[in-house]
Amino acid sequence: MQLISLAAMIELLLMSNPVLAQNSPSSQEEIKRSTSKRGFVFFALALLAVNISMIIWSLFDHSLPVYDMACHILSGFACCDLLQHIHLRSMDWWQQLLAVNPLYPPFVYFIYGTFKLLLGPQHWVDSLVRLTFANILFFSVYGLGKILFKDKNIALMSSLLVFCAPIVFNLTHYDMLDIPGLAMVSLAIFCLAWWQEQPSILSSLSLGVGCALAALTKNNCIAFLVAPLLISLIQAAYTKNWLKIRLLVLAGATAFITMLPWLTIAAPTMFKMVGSYQQKKYNYDLISSANYYIFGLPALVSYFLFAMFLIVLCTAPTEIHKRLFLVMSSILGGLSVLILFPWNEQIRYALPAAIPIALYTAWGFKHYWTLLKTRGLIVIAALTLAFAFIENNFTPYPLPRIQIPWQIAGFIGIEPARKDEHHGAGGTSMYPTPPADWGYSWVIDTIKPHLGSTKQQFCIMPDCEEVSSTIYSYLVRCNNLNLHAFTPRNWTMIGDDVSFNQKTALFVHWYLLKTGSNVSPASHFSGKASEEAYIQWCNFVRNSGHFKLIGTKLLPDNTQLELYKNSSY
């Protein structure tokens, strides 16, 4: 499918070739119709390439959402439950809806909940939500490029290139908030560009709603909108353009009204919790944070794509820089906030930087294609991006990987893949997770016949990528089981807290234990007392005589699952 998008990209360049234009039909009307028809065909092909690539990837992938991904979907399930029983006059209902996940704004969970309410709890519905946000990203980048360059070819190439950034396409497969955040930031910037070109009540309302939705998607999205909005206000004030000032006030009021329920009911709790976690966990270092984000940008989009961006950035005329000034201000402003804000560094937080990189590079492709001496280099660049895309996302599974020197692979953005690595059910590699039996079906099928009208308690003691309570909680909801899956490990920013209480342990119907390692690099205990309490709890289940071993299951890493049932039930 990426080869289709490559063909579309090259054909778009050919369409703008002045030599070919001389051989077109003499009638200007026929030329216009022919160009429009070809433009629509290749727009459709490019859109299909992105969607079918994601669908094919998902068909080969055997992973299940784990950790944060599962928590986000479970919050979507909770939102679905609330939407099934709407109580608009109940403040408690509003509190639960707007604070369905107290650490994050509610918009994405509302989308997940709505999709599940309409289509059901199945796993494919989650893929459809991810596909929806990917399409919002595609259309908004296309619209942004079309407004800024007045060129459909550059706009279409921009919308393709943004998915060529390795981390962008990788995150389209996982139920994190990063791609929805990127899509909403892109949509808000598109609305701002539209407002700049055609200031009106409609564009102002759209700008306000777009900015509000971005802020309600993920905490850090607003960081990428402050600078361009502030610059737009300063420009309007400096030129004494009172119409634009009034329209900006309208956009701000629209955003405020859209966000008001969340700001008054749920936001204070979120800000308090985030502030508390900051103080407990992170030691802020300005220099370290700046180095991380500045030098991490090339890896975000690959060194190859970033190098092309730098070449275009240094050679583009002033007019192009003026057109892209607001987009660049968005990224520079957002990165500045990320650097100054004392939080854990994650390069995916800087994902909106892929937008100006795609726009600049698309303009460069079009510009250098018109120069006959550099046309061959453009073809090589497009082929390299397509090759890196396939190698990253479809090798070594389901396709075999082509061996090239690791220096070249790293430069063009191909992530290394070890042949000996184990893939848990919650795999997060760039390529699809191969099939592996980590016992989930065995556990669910064993417990299901014992379920009745009373909800039973199912305690999952391990917490690793291979066997996780979050995956079991997700499967319980997907299968509508009358079962409550949980873990005694209470997550905190400094590690898992565990406290053992024998009376509490005896109320549990089912226990799942695992031999060998029960933690992952992302999961550890908060201290020695929690680790000792965890060991005491496991020993109580195994040795107290209150629980019967129902069965064991050998796992791909040669560890073993142990399923226990409370003898009292």
TIVEXMAR-685739 format. One line per field, with one value per residue (C-alpha): x, y, z; residue number from 1; residue in three letters; chain. Coordinates in Angstrom, 2 decimals. Example, Ala and Ser with C-alpha at 12.3 -4.5 7.8 and 13.67 -1.06 7.14 Angstrom:
c1: [12.30,13.67];
c2: [-4.50,-1.06];
c3: [7.80,7.14];
seq: [1,2];
type: [Ala,Ser];
mol: [A,A];
This chain:
c1: [0.00,2.87,4.02,0.63,1.18,4.67,3.16,0.67,3.46,5.49,2.41,1.54,4.98,4.56,1.25,3.07,5.72,5.58,6.97,4.10,1.67,2.61,1.42,-1.94,-5.18,-5.30,-8.55,-7.92,-11.25,-10.24,-6.90,-8.66,-11.11,-8.36,-6.14,-9.02,-10.00,-6.42,-6.03,-9.13,-7.98,-4.59,-6.10,-8.32,-5.35,-3.27,-6.12,-6.67,-2.94,-2.91,-6.11,-5.34,-1.80,-3.26,-5.89,-3.34,-1.06,-3.93,-4.91,-1.43,-1.14,-1.96,-1.30,-3.78,-3.85,-1.69,-0.91,-1.81,-3.43,-5.79,-6.50,-7.57,-9.91,-11.31,-12.05,-13.89,-15.92,-16.75,-17.88,-20.02,-21.70,-22.47,-23.87,-26.19,-27.77,-27.83,-28.82,-28.33,-29.71,-27.33,-24.11,-22.65,-23.24,-21.46,-18.60,-18.11,-18.37,-15.94,-13.48,-13.78,-9.96,-8.85,-5.39,-6.59,-9.30,-12.38,-12.75,-11.03,-12.89,-16.15,-15.30,-14.39,-17.57,-19.76,-18.27,-18.71,-22.25,-23.17,-21.04,-20.35,-17.42,-15.37,-11.65,-12.16,-14.08,-10.88,-9.12,-11.92,-11.41,-7.69,-8.50,-10.87,-8.21,-5.67,-8.10,-8.67,-4.89,-4.73,-7.52,-6.38,-2.77,-4.09,-6.36,-3.54,-1.19,-3.86,-4.50,-0.83,0.52,-2.62,-1.39,-3.26,-0.16,1.93,-1.02,-1.40,2.31,2.29,-0.52,1.47,4.81,3.43,2.72,6.25,7.58,8.25,6.81,3.63,2.60,3.75,1.47,-1.53,-1.62,-1.82,-4.56,-2.54,-3.64,-0.74,-2.29,-5.65,-3.66,-1.67,-4.86,-6.62,-3.61,-3.42,-7.16,-6.86,-3.93,-5.92,-8.83,-6.42,-5.01,-8.55,-9.43,-6.33,-7.33,-11.07,-11.87,-15.58,-18.02,-17.99,-14.20,-13.99,-16.48,-14.56,-11.28,-12.76,-14.19,-10.98,-8.79,-11.19,-11.20,-7.40,-7.23,-9.82,-7.83,-4.51,-2.92,0.02,-1.96,-2.68,1.08,1.22,-1.62,-0.66,2.09,0.20,-2.94,-0.95,0.90,-2.41,-3.77,-0.63,-0.70,-4.35,-3.70,-0.58,-2.44,-5.55,-7.67,-10.68,-12.67,-10.03,-9.76,-13.52,-13.48,-10.60,-12.59,-15.49,-13.18,-11.86,-15.38,-16.41,-13.44,-14.15,-17.84,-17.00,-14.54,-16.50,-18.14,-14.78,-12.95,-15.39,-16.03,-12.99,-9.98,-9.11,-8.74,-6.58,-4.26,-3.94,-3.07,-0.59,1.10,1.30,2.92,5.44,6.62,6.91,8.77,10.71,13.84,13.72,16.85,16.41,19.58,18.79,15.22,16.32,18.91,16.35,13.77,16.11,18.35,15.44,13.62,15.63,14.73,11.07,10.80,14.04,17.38,16.77,13.47,14.85,17.88,15.57,13.60,16.78,17.86,14.49,14.45,17.82,17.08,13.40,12.65,11.38,7.85,7.64,8.90,6.22,3.51,4.66,5.43,2.36,2.90,6.54,5.55,3.20,6.00,8.60,6.11,5.09,8.67,9.49,6.66,7.78,11.32,10.31,7.59,8.96,7.55,9.00,10.51,8.88,9.69,6.13,4.97,6.66,4.71,3.17,6.68,6.00,3.50,5.87,8.51,6.00,4.86,8.37,9.54,6.49,7.18,10.81,9.73,7.61,10.24,13.23,11.22,10.98,14.79,15.85,19.23,17.60,14.68,16.55,17.32,13.62,12.78,15.52,14.23,10.65,11.83,13.91,10.93,8.74,11.44,11.90,8.13,7.77,10.86,9.68,6.08,5.95,9.32,10.57,6.90,4.98,7.66,11.34,13.72,16.29,19.70,21.42,24.24,22.89,24.32,22.21,19.18,19.41,19.79,16.68,14.71,14.52,14.22,16.32,14.48,16.02,15.15,15.34,13.00,9.76,6.59,4.05,0.35,0.74,3.55,4.43,6.92,6.66,5.81,2.82,3.08,3.33,0.84,1.82,-0.27,0.11,-2.79,-5.52,-8.02,-7.18,-7.83,-11.07,-12.40,-11.58,-13.33,-16.36,-18.32,-18.12,-19.66,-23.18,-25.49,-23.19,-20.08,-16.92,-13.56,-10.51,-7.11,-4.15,-0.89,1.71,2.16,4.32,3.81,3.18,0.61,-1.13,-4.23,-5.04,-5.34,-7.62,-9.77,-10.04,-10.98,-13.60,-15.30,-14.99,-16.62,-19.26,-18.25,-19.75,-16.25,-14.20,-10.55,-8.14,-4.64,-3.54,-0.71,-1.75,0.11,1.93,4.52,7.27,6.21,3.46,2.13,1.04,-0.34,-1.39,-4.54,-5.58,-9.30,-9.33,-7.46,-10.08,-12.90,-11.38,-12.85,-9.96,-6.21,-3.76,-0.08,2.99,6.38,9.56,9.62,6.37,7.45,8.50,10.85,7.76,6.50,8.26,7.47,7.49,9.67,10.87,7.70,5.49,7.68,7.56,3.77,3.46,5.54,3.50,0.26,1.49,2.67,-0.71,-2.57,-0.23,0.20,-2.68,-5.01,-7.85,-7.32,-7.34,-4.99,-7.31,-4.64,-1.33,-0.29,3.22,4.06,6.37,9.07,9.10,7.39,4.08,0.65,-1.12,-4.90,-6.36,-10.00,-11.22,-12.38,-15.09,-17.07];
c2: [0.00,2.37,1.70,3.00,6.18,6.42,6.13,8.81,11.08,10.69,11.11,14.30,15.61,14.62,16.48,19.70,19.17,22.11,19.98,17.51,20.39,21.29,17.85,18.22,18.93,22.37,23.26,24.88,23.54,19.99,20.50,21.68,18.75,16.22,17.62,17.72,14.13,12.87,14.85,13.22,9.73,10.12,11.72,8.63,6.32,8.10,7.99,4.29,3.62,5.00,3.22,-0.14,-0.09,0.32,-2.38,-4.88,-4.17,-4.81,-8.06,-9.47,-8.12,-10.46,-8.06,-6.88,-3.45,-3.38,-0.82,2.73,1.50,-0.82,1.87,4.30,1.73,0.74,4.42,4.30,1.34,3.32,6.22,3.80,2.62,6.22,7.00,4.01,5.56,9.31,11.50,15.08,16.50,14.50,16.24,12.85,11.58,14.62,14.17,10.54,11.37,14.30,12.67,9.16,9.09,11.66,12.07,13.06,15.12,13.15,13.72,10.53,8.43,9.95,8.87,5.34,5.17,6.37,3.88,1.01,2.09,2.06,-0.83,-3.10,-4.00,-6.02,-5.47,-4.28,-1.25,0.01,-0.31,1.72,4.52,4.61,4.66,7.59,9.74,8.79,10.02,13.27,13.73,12.98,15.41,18.20,18.11,18.03,21.00,22.87,22.32,23.37,26.65,27.49,26.59,26.87,23.62,20.31,18.35,19.70,19.26,15.59,14.91,16.53,14.26,11.22,12.34,12.86,9.11,8.36,9.52,6.15,7.06,8.54,5.41,3.24,5.05,4.73,1.05,1.59,2.99,5.84,9.49,10.66,10.19,11.66,14.56,15.01,14.85,17.46,19.80,19.47,20.18,23.24,24.62,24.01,25.98,28.78,28.85,28.93,31.76,33.71,33.35,33.93,35.57,35.09,33.99,30.43,30.14,31.70,29.21,26.39,27.70,27.84,24.32,22.96,24.42,23.19,19.64,19.65,20.76,18.11,15.36,15.41,17.64,18.82,19.66,23.20,23.86,23.69,26.20,29.01,30.55,30.78,32.09,34.68,35.76,36.08,38.31,40.47,40.83,41.89,44.38,45.81,46.40,47.60,45.07,45.29,42.75,40.08,40.99,40.61,37.31,36.04,36.97,35.00,32.01,32.25,32.45,29.43,27.43,28.46,27.54,24.19,23.39,24.95,21.76,19.98,23.03,23.45,19.80,17.66,19.82,20.94,17.32,16.48,19.46,18.55,14.91,15.83,18.34,15.74,13.17,15.75,16.49,12.80,11.52,13.93,15.96,18.74,19.53,22.26,21.41,17.69,18.34,20.72,18.24,15.44,17.19,19.13,16.17,13.75,15.44,13.65,10.27,11.32,11.46,9.58,11.23,10.88,12.78,15.33,15.90,16.58,18.98,20.86,21.15,22.63,24.85,26.34,26.75,27.74,31.38,33.86,33.59,29.92,30.70,33.38,30.95,28.41,30.91,30.10,26.35,26.69,28.94,26.21,23.67,26.01,27.14,23.58,22.37,25.32,24.35,20.69,21.74,24.18,22.01,19.63,16.33,13.04,13.37,11.35,12.14,11.20,14.31,16.29,14.46,17.67,18.55,16.08,18.55,21.36,18.79,17.14,20.50,21.81,18.50,18.25,21.74,20.69,17.61,19.74,22.47,20.23,18.09,21.09,21.19,18.46,17.97,16.99,14.95,11.67,12.50,13.05,9.60,8.05,9.90,8.70,5.11,5.28,6.50,3.70,1.10,2.34,2.35,-1.31,-2.42,-0.69,-1.78,-5.17,-6.84,-9.15,-10.18,-10.89,-10.16,-11.16,-8.30,-7.26,-7.07,-3.72,-2.09,-0.92,2.58,3.02,1.40,3.76,6.80,6.11,5.29,1.47,0.20,-2.87,-6.12,-9.01,-12.51,-13.92,-11.45,-12.67,-10.81,-10.48,-10.28,-6.55,-6.14,-2.58,-3.18,-1.24,-4.37,-6.64,-8.95,-12.60,-15.11,-16.51,-18.23,-16.40,-18.23,-15.60,-17.82,-20.74,-18.67,-17.11,-20.45,-22.13,-19.49,-18.89,-22.10,-21.21,-17.75,-17.12,-14.24,-12.86,-11.05,-12.94,-11.42,-12.35,-11.24,-11.16,-11.13,-10.71,-7.40,-7.70,-7.24,-10.96,-11.33,-8.16,-7.36,-4.57,-7.08,-9.31,-6.32,-5.48,-9.05,-9.23,-6.14,-7.32,-10.65,-9.17,-11.53,-11.23,-10.99,-8.26,-8.51,-6.52,-6.52,-5.87,-3.74,-0.11,1.95,5.11,7.24,5.76,2.12,-0.33,-0.26,-3.59,-4.27,-7.77,-8.41,-12.02,-11.27,-9.33,-12.10,-14.66,-12.72,-13.31,-16.12,-16.60,-15.99,-16.04,-16.44,-16.76,-18.34,-16.47,-12.71,-10.95,-7.44,-5.59,-2.62,-0.38,-1.94,-2.24,-2.01,1.27,-0.14,-3.18,-3.33,-3.58,-6.29,-8.33,-7.91,-9.17,-12.28,-12.90,-12.68,-15.16,-17.60,-17.35,-18.31,-21.22,-22.64,-21.64,-24.46,-22.04,-22.15,-25.07,-25.22,-25.61,-25.86,-24.66,-23.32,-23.32,-19.96,-19.16,-17.81,-21.17,-19.72,-21.10,-19.70,-21.05,-20.62,-21.01,-21.11,-20.26,-23.50,-21.64,-20.78];
c3: [0.00,0.67,-2.90,-4.04,-2.07,-3.58,-7.06,-6.14,-4.95,-8.13,-10.34,-8.50,-9.32,-12.96,-13.10,-12.34,-15.05,-17.48,-20.32,-20.00,-19.88,-23.44,-24.58,-22.78,-24.68,-26.18,-24.53,-21.13,-19.90,-20.79,-19.07,-15.94,-15.94,-16.62,-13.86,-11.40,-12.19,-11.83,-8.62,-7.14,-8.18,-6.53,-3.44,-3.11,-3.70,-1.05,1.46,0.73,1.09,4.64,5.67,4.07,5.50,8.98,8.37,7.02,9.99,12.41,10.67,11.27,14.81,17.73,20.58,23.17,24.84,27.98,30.69,29.57,26.36,28.25,30.85,28.11,26.54,29.96,30.54,27.20,28.49,31.64,29.45,27.42,30.63,31.57,28.11,28.37,31.46,30.89,33.86,32.72,35.95,38.14,39.16,40.12,36.57,35.12,37.57,36.53,32.82,32.80,35.21,33.81,33.90,36.49,34.91,31.42,29.71,28.56,24.79,23.55,26.12,24.95,21.38,22.51,24.60,21.74,19.28,21.74,22.54,18.84,17.55,20.53,22.81,20.32,19.73,16.13,17.40,19.04,15.67,14.07,16.61,15.82,12.11,12.66,14.31,11.62,8.98,10.88,10.82,7.08,6.14,8.46,7.21,3.63,4.32,6.03,3.10,0.63,2.45,3.00,-0.46,-2.65,-4.17,-3.89,-4.88,-2.00,0.34,-0.59,-0.30,3.16,4.34,3.14,4.55,8.06,8.19,6.96,10.33,12.03,15.42,13.89,12.00,14.91,17.35,15.01,16.04,19.79,21.96,23.42,23.38,21.19,17.73,18.81,20.27,17.06,14.99,17.13,17.16,13.37,13.12,15.38,13.34,10.14,11.66,12.55,8.99,7.63,10.02,8.94,5.30,5.75,9.09,9.70,12.36,11.00,10.94,14.41,15.85,14.17,15.60,19.11,18.92,17.35,20.10,22.80,21.40,21.28,24.92,25.86,24.12,25.95,28.56,26.47,23.30,24.44,24.58,20.77,20.31,22.70,20.53,17.18,18.90,20.82,17.66,15.79,18.55,18.60,14.81,14.89,17.71,16.02,12.74,14.65,12.85,15.17,13.16,13.72,17.41,17.86,16.00,18.15,21.25,19.77,19.17,22.74,24.17,22.08,23.36,26.95,26.76,25.14,27.92,30.79,32.15,32.30,33.69,36.56,37.43,36.60,35.71,39.27,40.39,37.36,37.92,41.60,40.84,38.11,40.42,43.19,40.89,39.67,43.20,44.10,41.08,38.92,39.47,36.91,34.87,32.24,30.29,30.23,29.13,26.36,25.08,25.11,22.94,20.64,19.82,19.88,16.99,14.25,15.74,15.87,12.07,11.15,10.46,6.73,6.70,9.16,6.90,3.94,6.14,7.11,3.45,2.48,5.58,4.61,0.90,0.85,-0.09,2.48,1.11,2.15,5.66,5.97,4.94,7.51,10.28,12.41,12.05,13.09,15.99,17.16,17.30,18.79,21.42,22.21,22.51,24.78,27.13,27.11,27.97,30.71,32.23,34.91,33.67,32.45,28.99,26.21,22.58,21.60,23.47,20.67,17.96,16.45,15.23,12.40,10.88,9.77,8.82,6.46,5.05,4.39,2.90,0.62,-0.71,-1.26,-3.20,-5.51,-5.86,-6.56,-8.96,-11.26,-11.38,-13.82,-12.10,-8.77,-10.12,-9.72,-6.10,-5.40,-6.81,-4.66,-1.58,-2.20,-2.72,0.46,2.49,1.09,1.81,5.38,5.89,4.84,6.78,9.94,9.93,8.21,8.91,10.36,10.68,8.49,5.84,6.14,6.85,4.25,5.90,5.36,7.38,10.74,10.20,7.07,8.70,11.67,9.43,7.38,10.55,10.55,14.10,14.99,15.67,17.56,16.37,19.91,21.58,23.19,22.32,25.08,24.41,24.94,22.42,21.43,18.61,15.36,13.39,14.16,17.16,16.00,17.42,20.83,23.49,26.80,28.38,28.15,26.34,28.65,31.78,30.48,29.20,32.53,34.64,32.40,33.29,37.00,36.61,37.83,38.59,41.31,40.14,41.10,42.03,39.94,41.27,38.87,40.84,38.04,36.24,33.15,29.44,28.96,31.75,32.87,34.91,32.45,29.59,31.67,32.64,28.94,27.96,30.71,29.29,25.67,26.56,28.92,31.74,35.20,36.61,38.24,37.24,39.39,40.85,44.44,43.04,43.34,40.75,41.80,40.02,42.23,41.87,42.84,46.41,47.89,51.37,52.42,54.45,55.03,55.43,52.17,50.38,51.43,49.74,46.29,44.16,41.70,41.74,38.86,39.72,37.53,38.16,37.26,36.81,37.69,36.78,33.67,33.17,33.30,36.53,39.89,43.58,45.46,48.22,50.11,52.23,49.11,47.61,50.84,51.06,47.48,48.24,51.40,49.41,46.77,49.45,51.20,48.01,47.29,50.79,53.07,51.96,51.28,47.52,45.10,42.11,39.10,36.44,35.06,31.65,30.18,28.54,25.60,27.96,29.83,32.90,34.12,34.94,38.02,38.35,41.86,42.99,46.47,48.10,50.04,46.88];
seq: [1,2,3,4,5,6,7,8,9,10,11,12,13,14,15,16,17,18,19,20,21,22,23,24,25,26,27,28,29,30,31,32,33,34,35,36,37,38,39,40,41,42,43,44,45,46,47,48,49,50,51,52,53,54,55,56,57,58,59,60,61,62,63,64,65,66,67,68,69,70,71,72,73,74,75,76,77,78,79,80,81,82,83,84,85,86,87,88,89,90,91,92,93,94,95,96,97,98,99,100,101,102,103,104,105,106,107,108,109,110,111,112,113,114,115,116,117,118,119,120,121,122,123,124,125,126,127,128,129,130,131,132,133,134,135,136,137,138,139,140,141,142,143,144,145,146,147,148,149,150,151,152,153,154,155,156,157,158,159,160,161,162,163,164,165,166,167,168,169,170,171,172,173,174,175,176,177,178,179,180,181,182,183,184,185,186,187,188,189,190,191,192,193,194,195,196,197,198,199,200,201,202,203,204,205,206,207,208,209,210,211,212,213,214,215,216,217,218,219,220,221,222,223,224,225,226,227,228,229,230,231,232,233,234,235,236,237,238,239,240,241,242,243,244,245,246,247,248,249,250,251,252,253,254,255,256,257,258,259,260,261,262,263,264,265,266,267,268,269,270,271,272,273,274,275,276,277,278,279,280,281,282,283,284,285,286,287,288,289,290,291,292,293,294,295,296,297,298,299,300,301,302,303,304,305,306,307,308,309,310,311,312,313,314,315,316,317,318,319,320,321,322,323,324,325,326,327,328,329,330,331,332,333,334,335,336,337,338,339,340,341,342,343,344,345,346,347,348,349,350,351,352,353,354,355,356,357,358,359,360,361,362,363,364,365,366,367,368,369,370,371,372,373,374,375,376,377,378,379,380,381,382,383,384,385,386,387,388,389,390,391,392,393,394,395,396,397,398,399,400,401,402,403,404,405,406,407,408,409,410,411,412,413,414,415,416,417,418,419,420,421,422,423,424,425,426,427,428,429,430,431,432,433,434,435,436,437,438,439,440,441,442,443,444,445,446,447,448,449,450,451,452,453,454,455,456,457,458,459,460,461,462,463,464,465,466,467,468,469,470,471,472,473,474,475,476,477,478,479,480,481,482,483,484,485,486,487,488,489,490,491,492,493,494,495,496,497,498,499,500,501,502,503,504,505,506,507,508,509,510,511,512,513,514,515,516,517,518,519,520,521,522,523,524,525,526,527,528,529,530,531,532,533,534,535,536,537,538,539,540,541,542,543,544,545,546,547,548,549,550,551,552,553,554,555,556,557,558,559,560,561,562,563,564,565,566,567,568,569];
type: [Met,Gln,Leu,Ile,Ser,Leu,Ala,Ala,Met,Ile,Glu,Leu,Leu,Leu,Met,Ser,Asn,Pro,Val,Leu,Ala,Gln,Asn,Ser,Pro,Ser,Ser,Gln,Glu,Glu,Ile,Lys,Arg,Ser,Thr,Ser,Lys,Arg,Gly,Phe,Val,Phe,Phe,Ala,Leu,Ala,Leu,Leu,Ala,Val,Asn,Ile,Ser,Met,Ile,Ile,Trp,Ser,Leu,Phe,Asp,His,Ser,Leu,Pro,Val,Tyr,Asp,Met,Ala,Cys,His,Ile,Leu,Ser,Gly,Phe,Ala,Cys,Cys,Asp,Leu,Leu,Gln,His,Ile,His,Leu,Arg,Ser,Met,Asp,Trp,Trp,Gln,Gln,Leu,Leu,Ala,Val,Asn,Pro,Leu,Tyr,Pro,Pro,Phe,Val,Tyr,Phe,Ile,Tyr,Gly,Thr,Phe,Lys,Leu,Leu,Leu,Gly,Pro,Gln,His,Trp,Val,Asp,Ser,Leu,Val,Arg,Leu,Thr,Phe,Ala,Asn,Ile,Leu,Phe,Phe,Ser,Val,Tyr,Gly,Leu,Gly,Lys,Ile,Leu,Phe,Lys,Asp,Lys,Asn,Ile,Ala,Leu,Met,Ser,Ser,Leu,Leu,Val,Phe,Cys,Ala,Pro,Ile,Val,Phe,Asn,Leu,Thr,His,Tyr,Asp,Met,Leu,Asp,Ile,Pro,Gly,Leu,Ala,Met,Val,Ser,Leu,Ala,Ile,Phe,Cys,Leu,Ala,Trp,Trp,Gln,Glu,Gln,Pro,Ser,Ile,Leu,Ser,Ser,Leu,Ser,Leu,Gly,Val,Gly,Cys,Ala,Leu,Ala,Ala,Leu,Thr,Lys,Asn,Asn,Cys,Ile,Ala,Phe,Leu,Val,Ala,Pro,Leu,Leu,Ile,Ser,Leu,Ile,Gln,Ala,Ala,Tyr,Thr,Lys,Asn,Trp,Leu,Lys,Ile,Arg,Leu,Leu,Val,Leu,Ala,Gly,Ala,Thr,Ala,Phe,Ile,Thr,Met,Leu,Pro,Trp,Leu,Thr,Ile,Ala,Ala,Pro,Thr,Met,Phe,Lys,Met,Val,Gly,Ser,Tyr,Gln,Gln,Lys,Lys,Tyr,Asn,Tyr,Asp,Leu,Ile,Ser,Ser,Ala,Asn,Tyr,Tyr,Ile,Phe,Gly,Leu,Pro,Ala,Leu,Val,Ser,Tyr,Phe,Leu,Phe,Ala,Met,Phe,Leu,Ile,Val,Leu,Cys,Thr,Ala,Pro,Thr,Glu,Ile,His,Lys,Arg,Leu,Phe,Leu,Val,Met,Ser,Ser,Ile,Leu,Gly,Gly,Leu,Ser,Val,Leu,Ile,Leu,Phe,Pro,Trp,Asn,Glu,Gln,Ile,Arg,Tyr,Ala,Leu,Pro,Ala,Ala,Ile,Pro,Ile,Ala,Leu,Tyr,Thr,Ala,Trp,Gly,Phe,Lys,His,Tyr,Trp,Thr,Leu,Leu,Lys,Thr,Arg,Gly,Leu,Ile,Val,Ile,Ala,Ala,Leu,Thr,Leu,Ala,Phe,Ala,Phe,Ile,Glu,Asn,Asn,Phe,Thr,Pro,Tyr,Pro,Leu,Pro,Arg,Ile,Gln,Ile,Pro,Trp,Gln,Ile,Ala,Gly,Phe,Ile,Gly,Ile,Glu,Pro,Ala,Arg,Lys,Asp,Glu,His,His,Gly,Ala,Gly,Gly,Thr,Ser,Met,Tyr,Pro,Thr,Pro,Pro,Ala,Asp,Trp,Gly,Tyr,Ser,Trp,Val,Ile,Asp,Thr,Ile,Lys,Pro,His,Leu,Gly,Ser,Thr,Lys,Gln,Gln,Phe,Cys,Ile,Met,Pro,Asp,Cys,Glu,Glu,Val,Ser,Ser,Thr,Ile,Tyr,Ser,Tyr,Leu,Val,Arg,Cys,Asn,Asn,Leu,Asn,Leu,His,Ala,Phe,Thr,Pro,Arg,Asn,Trp,Thr,Met,Ile,Gly,Asp,Asp,Val,Ser,Phe,Asn,Gln,Lys,Thr,Ala,Leu,Phe,Val,His,Trp,Tyr,Leu,Leu,Lys,Thr,Gly,Ser,Asn,Val,Ser,Pro,Ala,Ser,His,Phe,Ser,Gly,Lys,Ala,Ser,Glu,Glu,Ala,Tyr,Ile,Gln,Trp,Cys,Asn,Phe,Val,Arg,Asn,Ser,Gly,His,Phe,Lys,Leu,Ile,Gly,Thr,Lys,Leu,Leu,Pro,Asp,Asn,Thr,Gln,Leu,Glu,Leu,Tyr,Lys,Asn,Ser,Ser,Tyr];
mol: [A,A,A,A,A,A,A,A,A,A,A,A,A,A,A,A,A,A,A,A,A,A,A,A,A,A,A,A,A,A,A,A,A,A,A,A,A,A,A,A,A,A,A,A,A,A,A,A,A,A,A,A,A,A,A,A,A,A,A,A,A,A,A,A,A,A,A,A,A,A,A,A,A,A,A,A,A,A,A,A,A,A,A,A,A,A,A,A,A,A,A,A,A,A,A,A,A,A,A,A,A,A,A,A,A,A,A,A,A,A,A,A,A,A,A,A,A,A,A,A,A,A,A,A,A,A,A,A,A,A,A,A,A,A,A,A,A,A,A,A,A,A,A,A,A,A,A,A,A,A,A,A,A,A,A,A,A,A,A,A,A,A,A,A,A,A,A,A,A,A,A,A,A,A,A,A,A,A,A,A,A,A,A,A,A,A,A,A,A,A,A,A,A,A,A,A,A,A,A,A,A,A,A,A,A,A,A,A,A,A,A,A,A,A,A,A,A,A,A,A,A,A,A,A,A,A,A,A,A,A,A,A,A,A,A,A,A,A,A,A,A,A,A,A,A,A,A,A,A,A,A,A,A,A,A,A,A,A,A,A,A,A,A,A,A,A,A,A,A,A,A,A,A,A,A,A,A,A,A,A,A,A,A,A,A,A,A,A,A,A,A,A,A,A,A,A,A,A,A,A,A,A,A,A,A,A,A,A,A,A,A,A,A,A,A,A,A,A,A,A,A,A,A,A,A,A,A,A,A,A,A,A,A,A,A,A,A,A,A,A,A,A,A,A,A,A,A,A,A,A,A,A,A,A,A,A,A,A,A,A,A,A,A,A,A,A,A,A,A,A,A,A,A,A,A,A,A,A,A,A,A,A,A,A,A,A,A,A,A,A,A,A,A,A,A,A,A,A,A,A,A,A,A,A,A,A,A,A,A,A,A,A,A,A,A,A,A,A,A,A,A,A,A,A,A,A,A,A,A,A,A,A,A,A,A,A,A,A,A,A,A,A,A,A,A,A,A,A,A,A,A,A,A,A,A,A,A,A,A,A,A,A,A,A,A,A,A,A,A,A,A,A,A,A,A,A,A,A,A,A,A,A,A,A,A,A,A,A,A,A,A,A,A,A,A,A,A,A,A,A,A,A,A,A,A,A,A,A,A,A,A,A,A,A,A,A,A,A,A,A,A,A,A,A,A,A,A,A,A,A,A,A,A,A,A,A,A,A,A,A,A,A,A,A,A,A,A,A,A,A,A,A,A,A,A,A,A,A,A,A,A,A,A,A,A,A,A,A,A];
